[in-house]
Amino acid sequence: MPSVNKVSLRAEFDAFEERFGQLVADGKMSVESRALFEGLLTLFRVLIAVFMEKNTTRTRANSALPPSRSPEDDTAVTRPGAHGKGKSIVHVDSANTRTVESVAVSQVDSCDHCGENLRKVRSHRHERRTRIDVMFEKVVEHIDAEAKRCPHCQEVTCAPFPTAFAGPVQYGTGIRAYAVHLMMAQMVALKRVQQSIRTLIGLEIAESTLLKYVMQLHHALARWEREAIERLLTLPSLHVDETSLRVEMKNFWIHVCSGGSTTLKFLHPKRGNEAIEAFGLIPRYLGVIVHDCWASYLSYGHCGHGLCGAHLLRELTFIVEANQYRWAQQMKNLLKDACKTVRERDEKILDPDERARLQRRYRSILSKGANEMPPIPARQDGKRGRIAKSDAHNLLERLVKHEQAVLLFARNPDVPFTNNRAERDLRMAKVKQKVSGCFRKREYAEAYCRISSYLQTMANRGYNPLVAIQMAMSGEIYSSVGGE
């Protein structure tokens, strides 16, 4: 062969295998030679499968690789159906904003055609043009407390200050909410937040003061977090996932549990069962958790499990690209068709006959896959540990073992086909890490998790983030939307 690639290697091997079959059919191979060559063919099938997988580029389309690590990310332009509209937000102005609107009339004095005086002629109609601008206004409020000396006892009595005026100088909720919004929602670096506020009010707020605002909001949301946990426990299904985060120059993990309009993120140094037990949500949960088949989640047998179809489709795409296995393409088509059918149904499930047909096709494809792929070599004498398998073998075994979890979306209307909700909820944490590099202290990372959980939850309910922050700082959240 002049060059070796996936196509030429597969073609050469198929031709060699066909020639061997013809020799066997013609009786030109002895029993010993036939056994030897069949063993060699089996070995070469495994080696080719591994070679194909090693030489197939992993991208966001065929693996769990994030777009930032893909060789090329042009999905923002070429991906069909990507409109970038995002969630709808109820347009409620923040408490520290006001709109000043004026209307001026441009009059017609004379006719442009004949010069007739039109000052006393009634208007036929109006055409309006509008200009919207922003005028930054710094509001400084002073409170002068009187001090009076009693003529009887000669003691001095000072008038009390309002609760909001706790010290000689303080900043209002508008500035505090704006600063926290920049840091937590817009991922702006601390130094740039200082510069932005100085541009607006002509004063530079110290970094320690900005961080104090973050911790104040963090503590104000402690009750909200406890109530959110109780709300999640009542939902029929939850999305769960985890991702790494650099804290104190170490690798920590953010765990997310989301369902309905509620999102909760927790920070822990560990990724596995120790972290899940520390939060105490999944051990108490009795519904269905949707995840990516991670073993730590599967260890909780008291709750149901649904596997993310998007992960499975990407893995099947990789196997098709690497080895062109027919069973992988058939399984991919089956899952996509079932997902489309369920999505178009009002009740979001398949009827019993359809589910039975889906299960039969599912098992038939897996049986064909077991025959199509090369057998796994037997363990060599004296070797310990797990037998090395290709990605295709591992996926096939997973599909066989977790059939009920893979197809749960077709019979339970509360279980979605994908776990994309949890992945979206975690995505901004990676953006925050890219901006900041890492969190210097664990307490600020924990504050970020709680505050961002609150802001994402309120965004899901249509709240302006500035309004949401002010509601939390004033305690209004508990009297208005906290129980939703």
Summary of the structure (lengths in Angstrom):
residues: 484
radius of gyration: 32.5
end to end distance: 67.6
largest distance: 129.6
contacts: 1233
relative contact order: 0.12
helix: 49%
strand: 9%
